[in-house]
Amino acid sequence: MNEPNHDDGLDALFALARSRRYDTDKAEYSFETRLMARLRAAKEADSIWAVVSWRLMPFFAACVVGLAVWHSQVAADANEAEQMAMTDNPDAVEMWNNLN
């Protein structure tokens, strides 16, 4: 197996870096307040259309569900009408299929 290369100087630098603790109090000071202020500013910059569209999202979802149910009903009625036409007059349906 290959022996890993050890550099004592590099290991000493890594140990020194691990032993030092940086003072992060200045970065932590009122972090939540600054974050909330930045989020509030970003929210105020949003367009009115973006806000309205997100608020109307449940209405749009209900419309999509309603259209899907309506489409399935129309498709079922069309399929039923086609089946009735085939049982009532199969020759006319065959002729129609040949024309298409």
Secondary structure, 3 states (H helix, E strand, C coil): CCCCCCCHHHHHHHHHHHHCCCCCHHHHCCHHHHHHHHHHHHHHCCCHHHHHHHHCHHHHHHHHHHHHHHHHHHHHHHHHHHHHHHHHCHHHHHHHHHHC
